[in-house]
């Protein structure tokens, strides 16, 4: 099935969502709605053993559409954006992000929320949101579990972008494959899931998730409320986003 903004494919027991929104794969509302529809389809597909998120274009995703992040569309954008994670959280089978290029901002959050990240040596990861006056809600919830509290604070509070090797070192990325053999390495890795029992995969994933955290939706709702009803009412959050759109340095007033 070929859509304008994503491509949906099924290969045997593998379900694929391929981001197809230009070079940077900016996550706008229309694209995220299509992703949510695809995730709903896969959630109801009893034949799948693994779901893969990958991309055409240079980047896995350079983040959400900042223009839709402001004004009347902000609430809708957050609702649709967080809908992706709530659906991924309900996915009983393994989810794999294949990030041949950069995964930044919301794109980093999508990749990080998958169970496994397969990067290339050209991949980059980061949440630079704080530099434009906001914070990454999903990373704020999950990074402490993935990376530990200290590293989560550093990456979110400074907003720096790190390369694939550093991402692997700190435990954000599972594997870093050479660019020239990336597709073959990824195919071989994902194919291992198809040789396993689906029901055993489901119970094993459930066991791991139980040991980490079972209350993601509630925590995300609490962070979403903080984001929309407190942060987005500050001067600096709106100034930072507007400055990004206008391609100028923000003028912080610390209020």
C-alpha positions, 0 to 999 in steps of 0.5 A, a space after each residue: 500500500 503506497 501513501 503520499 507520506 508513508 509506505 505500508 508493506 507486509 513481507 510475511 510476518 513483518 509489518 513495515 511503515 516506511 516514512 516517505 515525506 521528503 528528505 527530512 521526513 518532517 512529522 506533520 499531522 497528516 503524516 502522523 495520522 497515516 502512521 496511526 492508521 497503519 499502527 492500528 492495522 498492525 495491532 489487529 493483524 494476527 499474522 505479524 511477528 515484528 513491526 519495523 519503522 524505517 525511512 526513505 530520504 536522508 533522515 529517519 525524521 528531523 522532528 515534528 512540523 514546528 509550524 503546527 506546534 503553535 497556535 490552534 493546531 498545537 493541541 491537535 498536533 500533540 494529540 496525534 503525536 502522542 497517539 503514535 506512542 500509545 499505539 506502539 506501547 500497546 504493540 505486543 510484538 517487537 518493534 524495530 526502528 531502522 535509522 539509516 540517517 538522523 533521528 532528531 526531536 520527535 523523530 528521536 522519540 519515535 525511534 527511542 520508543 521502539 524496542 530496538 534501534 538499528 543505526 548506520 554509521 551515519 546516524 545521529 540522535 538528539 532532542 534539541 527542543 530546549 534550544 527552541 523553548 520547549 522540551 521533548 515530552 516522550 523522551 522526558 518519560 522514557 529516557 531515564 529508563 533507557 539511559 539512566 537519570 544523569 544521562 537523560 538530564 544531560 541530553 534533554 537539558 542541553 539538547 545536543 545531538 550525538 553520533 551513532 557510536 556515542 548513542 550505542 555506547 550509552 545504550 540508546 542504540 542496539 547496533 551500528 552497521 556500516 552504510 555499505 552493508 546496512 540493508 543486508 545487516 538489518 534484513 538478517 537481524 529482523 529475519 531472526 524474529 520470523 523464525 521464533 514463536 509469535 506467542 513466545 515473543 509476545 509473552 517475553 516482551 510483556 515480561 520485559 515491559 512489566 519489569 520496566 514500567 507498565 504505566 506509560 500512558 498515564 505518565 505521558 498524559 501528565 507530561 502532556 498536561 504540563 506541556 500544553 497547559 503550563 509550558 506553552 503558556 510561557 512567553 519563552 516557549 512561544 518566542 523560541 518556536 516563533 524564532 525557529 520559524 523566522 530563522 533568528 535567535 530567540 530573545 528569552 525573557 525567562 518568563 
